[in-house]
Amino acid sequence: MLKPFACFFTLALAVGPLAVDAQSSISIPLNDRSGWQVLEFRRIPPHRIRFSAAGLEMKVESSAMPVIYPLSKATRVAAVRVKGRVAGTLHLPPGRQGEPGFDDYAFRIGLVEPGDRTLNFVQRPLAAPWVHRLFDLAPPGGGISRIHFLNVGAAGEPVGRRRQHPSSDLLEEQVVAALPADGRLDFIHTLERPLDTIALWLSSDGDDTASSFTVLVEEIELRIAENR
């Protein structure tokens, strides 16, 4: 479940290199914790996280947490490719995914878009800690627009469904793929318009539905738009 309010997290900061190939794409490193920020929500169990040669593994046990990768500079993303696999099952009644009490997804990848929104001196002491973390990702002198989440829905979940998350207008979601029976993740999603992106925000959730499963993210590739 995305927990935008009443949460507190700790984080680990580091900076790591990105690999850029001749086809104007960025391959996100998944075998080393360097460069990633691993966060924990207060009162929600965290996942067990492991970086290895196989990729980024998240063991979900009625748990939820974000994992963030800040990019070295704003990058104009045209498409996203994700490969991996999910072992285990979300305990979801058919057609209920995303509703209160059932707001768990096996995998979300969020593109953090810079913008003009900032926290003023009145908002800052009242804002949830995750909001502070989000705005801290903004470049100096800048702000944030929102996080655009690309969700992998449960089997039968309608691909293409969109919503602004009911908890915050900073979060918008689109179901871009449905998880197949064998649990393999392998999709490319082309954005309707290229999106300036300053960070990736990964999320897998099992806390609403008391679900246990393992996500192995083997590849994340950002395909870069041509210059304007």
N, C-alpha and C positions, 0 to 999 in steps of 0.2 A: 504494500500500500504506500502511495506517496503521502508523506506526513509533513505538510507544509507548516503546521502550527504546533506550538507547545513541544518542540523538539530541541535537543541540545546535542552537539556532536563534537568529537575530537578529531584532529586531522594530522596526517603526516605529509609534509611538503618535500618535493624534490623536483629536479628538472632533468629531462632526458631528451635524447635526439629523436628526430623524426626522419624516416626514410622517404625520399621523394624520387619517383621514377620518371622516365622519359615521357610517359603518357600523362603527365600532369596529375598525378595522384599521390596521396600521402598514405603510407602504411603505418598504422599506430602500433608501437611496440607493446606486446602483451606478455613477454616472457621475463620481464624485470619490473619490479615495483618502482624503480626510479621514474620520476615524472608524474606519478599517480598520487592523488589525494584520496585516502581511504577514510571514510567518515563513519561515525556511529551516532545513532539517535538515542536519546535518553529514554529509558523505559521500554525500548524495543530491542530484542536480542539481535546482535549483529550476525552476519554470515561468517563462515570460515573462508578466508581468501587465500589463494595460493597462486603465485606466478611461477611458471615453469616453461620448459621448452615446448610443451604442448599448448600453452596459452594461459589465459586468465581463467581460473576456476573459482566459482562461487558456490559454496555449499549452503543452501537455504534450509533452515529448520525453524519454521514459524517465525522467520526473521525478515528484516528489511534494512537496507543501508544503501547510500549512494557511493559510487566510485567515480572520481572526476579526473579527467585528463586535460589540463590547460594547454592550449596551443601556444607556440612561441609568438605568434602574431595572428591578427584576424585573417581568416582564410575563406575565400568565396567558394562554398561547397555546392556542387551541382548534383551529386549523387552519393549514396552511401552503400557500401557492400559489407555484409556481415556473414561470416561462416562460423559454425560451431555446432554444439549439440546440447540437448537437455535430457537428463535422465531422471525420471520420476514424474509425478503428476500433481497438478494443481487441483484441489478439491473444490470444483466450481459447478453449481447447477447450470444446466444449459441456458444460455441467453442472459445470464446474470452478471457476467464479467464487467467490472467497472462500476457496478452499483455499490452503494454504501454497504459495508460488510463483505464485499466481494471484489474490492479494488486491488486485486493482485494480478500481476502479469509475469510470465516466466522471464521476459526480457524486454527492457525499454532502452533505447539509445536516444539521448537528448542532445540537440545542437543548441548551444547557448549563443544567442544572438546579441551583439552589442546594440546600444541605443542611447536614448536621451534620459531614461528614467534613472533617477538617483534617490537616495534616502536623505531627506532634509533633517535638520536638528530635532524636529518634533517626531518624525517617523522612526529615526534610528533607535532610540531607547525602547520603542514599542514593538519593533519588528522581531519576528522569530529568528533564531540563530541561522537557519538555513538561508534566509533572505540576506543576512549579512554576508554569508559565504558566497552567495551568488553575485552580489554587487562587488565583492572584493575581486572577482574575476575580471571586472571591467578594466580597460586600459586607463592609464593616468588621465584624469580630466574627463573621462567618459562615463557612460552608464550602461544599463542593460535594457533590452527590449523584452525578451522572454526566452523560455526554453521550449523548443519544438521537439516533442517526444515522438519517436517512431516506435510503435509497439508491435510485439509479436503476440497475436491473440491466440486464445485456445481454439482447438478444433471446432469448426462451425461458426466461429466469430466472424462477422461480416468484415472482409477486408475493405478498407477505404473509409470506414467510420471515423468521424472526427468529433472532437469536443474540446471546449475549453474546460479545464479541470475545475470542478465545482468549488474546490478549496482555495483557488488563487487564479487571478487573471494573468499571472506570470507563467502559467503552465498551459500549454496546448498539446493535444495528442492526436495521433492518427494511427489506426491499425493498418500496418503495411504488409503483414504476412500472417498466416495462420500456422501454428505449430503442427507439423505432420505427425502421424502415428509413430514413426521411428525416431522422433525427437531431433532430426537433423535441421539445423539452421543454415540456410544458404539462400540469401536474397540480395537483390540490388534494388534500391529504391531511388528513383530519379525525382528530384524536387520539382515542383511546379515552377519555381523561380530559384535561381541561385541564392544561397543564404550566407551572409557574412557570419562566420562562426569563430568564437574565441575559446571554446572548450567543449569537450564531450562529457556527458553526464549519464553514466550507466546505472541501471536500477533493475533488480530482480526482487520480487516481493512474494512472501508466503505468510506474512503475519496475520492478515485478515482471515485467511481460510485455514490456518494451522497446517500448512502444506510443507512437505519436505521434498526437495529435488536438488539436482546439481546442474549448474550451467557451466559449460566450458566454451569460452570465446576464443576461437582459433585465429580469426582474422577480422580486422576492421580496416577498411580502405575508404578514404575520402577522395572522391573524384572532383577535381578542381575545375571551376568554370573558366572559360577563356576570358581574357581581359575585356572590360567594357569597351 
